[in-house]
Amino acid sequence: VGRKADTIVSGGENVAPAEVEAALERHPAVLEAAVYGRPDPEWGEAVVARVRLRPGTAASAGELREHCTATLARFKRPREVHFTEDPLPRTPSGKLLRRELA
């Protein structure tokens, strides 16, 4: 189950959430990011990101999507970016609980 269940299928293409999360976390304002799929009638699933910013920094959803253009194919870029001030849900071992976000 694990990684296969986490895979997002958007427009017939497989998207690994960890790859998109790594791209987002390279932005200097991003403390942590989680990426998951949301059902989409046209694409099957849309790539959605939940982002927690570093204290004292700011970034817009558009800025983060633009940041991803340098390293990610178009179909892998988040269609939506949601911000949270709360820590992202994790298991005791530190693994992201993406199902709790979707």
Secondary structure, DSSP 8 states (H G I E B T S, - for coil): -HHHHH-EEETTEEE-HHHHHHHHHTSTTEEEEEEEEEEETTTEEEEEEEEEE-TT----HHHHHHHHTTTS-GGGS-SEEEE-SS---B-TTS-B-GGGT-
